[in-house]
Amino acid sequence: MTAELENIEKEIISVIQDVCTQQEINEIVNVNFVPGNYIMSTVLVSVFCQIEIKTRITIPIDCYIFHDSDKKKQLNIKDAATKLLKLSKK
């Protein structure tokens, strides 16, 4: 795993942990945590700007980093970080 990917994961975890605390979601937030299983998508989209600031990666308006539309499944933080890293390389 690259340091860049680890940093993205760390920043996403930080943002999602804050959301969980605010919403009184008592779950361990780590790379295996699936935010879409606990947090409404409208809330997740609302924190994209925080993730962008912390990671310095722009998330396209038509991209929902916590979902894989091809496989039709919610993504964990590790997969979302990988997706975001790939976006940054485009």
LINJOZI-V934919 format. One record per residue. OMEGA is omega in whole degrees, 0 to 359 (* if undefined). D_LAST is the distance of its C-alpha to the last C-alpha in whole Angstrom. Layout:
# LINJOZI-V934919
omega;d_last
OMEGA;D_LAST
OMEGA;D_LAST
This chain:
# LINJOZI-V934919
omega;d_last
181;19
177;18
179;19
179;15
179;15
179;19
178;19
178;16
182;19
181;22
177;20
178;20
181;23
180;25
182;24
177;25
177;28
179;29
180;29
178;31
180;33
183;34
179;34
175;36
185;34
178;36
175;33
180;32
176;28
184;27
180;23
180;25
179;26
184;25
182;25
178;25
185;28
187;30
179;28
183;28
179;25
177;26
180;26
179;23
182;21
179;23
179;22
181;18
176;19
178;21
178;18
180;15
183;18
183;19
185;15
177;14
178;11
177;11
180;11
183;11
182;15
182;15
175;13
190;16
182;15
181;18
174;19
184;18
177;19
181;19
180;21
179;23
175;23
181;23
173;20
184;22
178;20
180;19
178;17
178;16
178;15
178;13
180;11
177;10
177;9
178;7
183;5
182;6
181;4
*;0
